[in-house]
Amino acid sequence: MTAEQTIRLAVEKFVQNYNTGDFERLPEIFADDLIDMSAGGPTLTGAEARRHFVERVARTHERFHPHLLIHIDQIQVAGNWAYQRGSLVVTLVPKGGGETSFIRQRYLEIWRREPSGQWKITIEMDNAEENPNDSQAHVEKEQTSRNIEDDPLLALRGSGRDLWRDEHADEYVRRLREGWE
């Protein structure tokens, strides 16, 4: 298996762990010395970064039925290092009922091949997409080879275009992360 295939498989497992709420396996994708530069929060490192990430996801799962979809735009490998960039959409269905919302972000990750041979994320950075319709374009591009009726997530296509009309996505994320420290 190539490095790129290994990274893609790790991302698939991460998405599965996120969507099923497997908080124990969720941080397996991160290196021990992870540097997390997520939008709207402080830069965190190491065990604190991994713990903080899992706590944020657990709080999200307490309030919502979240569903993560990642679109990888590029993976570039150079020896024991690689970077991956792309976009993601998290669909948030409130557990208590209410309107479904979406978080759309771009991300850049630096990966390192560990001595064990596993590829792990060592630096993670994300931010809100400037134009929410850009994520929609990724979903539309992905669906050209799939039937909407077969995928409940794709059936939501276009339903969140006005989500950020009254609030910028970065402000929404900052508001959600208040008090996380």
C-alpha positions as CSV (number, residue, x, y, z in Angstrom):
1,M,0.0,0.0,0.0
2,T,1.4,3.4,-0.9
3,A,1.7,6.3,1.6
4,E,-1.2,8.1,0.0
5,Q,-3.4,5.0,0.2
6,T,-2.4,4.5,3.9
7,I,-3.3,8.2,4.7
8,R,-6.6,7.9,2.9
9,L,-7.5,4.7,4.8
10,A,-6.5,6.5,8.1
11,V,-8.9,9.4,7.2
12,E,-11.7,6.9,6.4
13,K,-11.2,5.2,9.8
14,F,-11.2,8.6,11.5
15,V,-14.4,9.6,9.8
16,Q,-16.0,6.3,10.9
17,N,-14.8,6.8,14.5
18,Y,-16.1,10.4,14.5
19,N,-19.5,9.5,13.1
20,T,-20.1,6.5,15.4
21,G,-18.8,8.4,18.5
22,D,-15.9,6.1,19.1
23,F,-14.0,8.5,21.4
24,E,-11.4,5.9,22.4
25,R,-10.2,5.3,18.8
26,L,-10.7,8.9,17.6
27,P,-7.2,10.2,18.6
28,E,-5.4,7.2,17.0
29,I,-4.8,9.4,13.9
30,F,-2.8,12.0,15.9
31,A,0.9,11.8,16.7
32,D,2.0,12.1,20.3
33,D,3.4,15.5,19.6
34,L,0.4,16.8,17.8
35,I,0.1,20.6,17.2
36,D,-3.6,21.6,16.9
37,M,-4.2,25.0,15.4
38,S,-8.0,24.7,15.0
39,A,-10.0,27.9,14.1
40,G,-11.2,30.0,17.0
41,G,-9.1,28.3,19.7
42,P,-5.6,28.4,21.1
43,T,-2.8,26.4,19.7
44,L,-2.6,23.2,21.7
45,T,0.1,20.5,21.7
46,G,0.6,16.9,22.6
47,A,-1.7,15.1,25.0
48,E,-3.5,18.3,25.8
49,A,-4.4,18.8,22.1
50,R,-5.6,15.2,21.7
51,R,-7.7,15.4,24.9
52,H,-9.2,18.7,24.0
53,F,-10.1,17.5,20.5
54,V,-11.9,14.4,21.9
55,E,-13.7,16.5,24.5
56,R,-15.0,18.9,21.8
57,V,-16.3,16.0,19.7
58,A,-17.9,14.4,22.8
59,R,-19.7,17.6,23.6
60,T,-20.9,17.8,20.0
61,H,-22.2,14.2,20.2
62,E,-24.1,15.1,23.5
63,R,-26.2,17.8,21.7
64,F,-26.3,16.5,18.1
65,H,-26.3,13.5,15.8
66,P,-23.2,14.7,13.9
67,H,-22.1,13.4,10.5
68,L,-18.7,14.2,9.1
69,L,-17.9,14.2,5.4
70,I,-14.3,14.9,4.3
71,H,-13.2,15.8,0.8
72,I,-9.5,15.4,0.2
73,D,-8.2,17.8,-2.4
74,Q,-4.5,16.8,-2.3
75,I,-2.0,14.5,-0.6
76,Q,1.7,15.1,-1.3
77,V,4.3,12.8,0.1
78,A,8.0,13.5,0.5
79,G,9.9,10.7,2.3
80,N,8.6,10.4,5.9
81,W,6.5,13.5,5.6
82,A,3.3,14.4,3.8
83,Y,0.7,17.1,3.7
84,Q,-3.0,16.7,3.1
85,R,-5.5,19.5,2.4
86,G,-9.1,19.5,1.7
87,S,-12.5,20.5,3.1
88,L,-15.0,19.1,5.5
89,V,-18.7,19.4,6.3
90,V,-20.2,18.4,9.6
91,T,-24.0,18.0,9.5
92,L,-25.5,18.7,12.9
93,V,-28.9,17.2,13.6
94,P,-30.1,18.4,17.1
95,K,-31.0,15.5,19.4
96,G,-33.9,17.5,20.9
97,G,-35.3,18.4,17.5
98,G,-34.9,21.6,15.6
99,E,-33.2,22.8,12.5
100,T,-30.2,20.9,11.0
101,S,-27.1,23.0,10.7
102,F,-23.7,22.6,8.9
103,I,-20.1,23.5,9.7
104,R,-17.9,23.9,6.7
105,Q,-14.2,24.2,7.0
106,R,-11.0,23.9,5.0
107,Y,-8.0,22.1,6.5
108,L,-4.3,21.5,6.1
109,E,-2.5,18.7,7.9
110,I,1.1,17.7,8.1
111,W,1.6,13.9,8.4
112,R,4.7,12.0,9.6
113,R,5.6,8.4,9.2
114,E,6.2,7.1,12.7
115,P,9.0,4.6,13.5
116,S,6.3,1.9,13.6
117,G,5.5,2.7,9.9
118,Q,2.1,4.3,10.7
119,W,1.2,7.7,9.3
120,K,0.0,10.2,11.9
121,I,-1.1,13.8,11.9
122,T,1.5,15.9,13.6
123,I,0.2,19.4,12.7
124,E,-3.5,20.3,12.1
125,M,-4.9,23.6,11.0
126,D,-8.4,24.5,9.9
127,N,-10.6,27.5,9.2
128,A,-14.0,28.3,7.9
129,E,-14.6,28.4,4.2
130,E,-15.0,31.9,2.8
131,N,-17.9,30.8,0.6
132,P,-20.2,28.1,2.0
133,N,-21.2,27.2,-1.6
134,D,-17.6,25.9,-2.2
135,S,-18.3,22.9,0.1
136,Q,-21.5,22.4,-1.8
137,A,-19.5,22.2,-5.0
138,H,-17.4,19.4,-3.5
139,V,-20.5,17.5,-2.6
140,E,-22.0,18.0,-6.1
141,K,-18.7,16.9,-7.7
142,E,-18.7,13.7,-5.5
143,Q,-22.3,12.9,-6.4
144,T,-21.8,12.7,-10.1
145,S,-21.0,9.1,-9.8
146,R,-23.5,8.3,-7.0
147,N,-27.3,8.3,-6.8
148,I,-28.7,10.8,-4.4
149,E,-31.5,8.4,-3.4
150,D,-28.8,5.9,-2.2
151,D,-27.1,8.4,0.1
152,P,-29.1,10.3,2.8
153,L,-26.4,12.8,3.3
154,L,-26.3,13.7,-0.4
155,A,-30.1,14.1,-0.3
156,L,-29.5,17.2,1.9
157,R,-27.6,18.9,-1.0
158,G,-28.3,22.6,-1.0
159,S,-30.3,22.6,2.2
160,G,-27.8,24.7,4.2
161,R,-26.9,27.4,1.8
162,D,-28.5,30.1,4.0
163,L,-27.1,28.8,7.3
164,W,-24.5,31.6,7.7
165,R,-26.7,34.4,6.5
166,D,-26.8,36.1,9.9
167,E,-23.6,34.8,11.4
168,H,-20.1,34.3,10.0
169,A,-18.9,30.7,10.3
170,D,-15.8,31.7,12.2
171,E,-17.9,33.6,14.8
172,Y,-20.2,30.5,15.1
173,V,-17.2,28.3,15.8
174,R,-15.7,30.8,18.3
175,R,-19.1,30.9,20.1
176,L,-19.3,27.1,20.3
177,R,-15.8,27.0,21.8
178,E,-16.3,29.6,24.5
179,G,-15.3,28.2,27.9
180,W,-13.4,25.2,26.5
181,E,-10.2,26.1,28.2
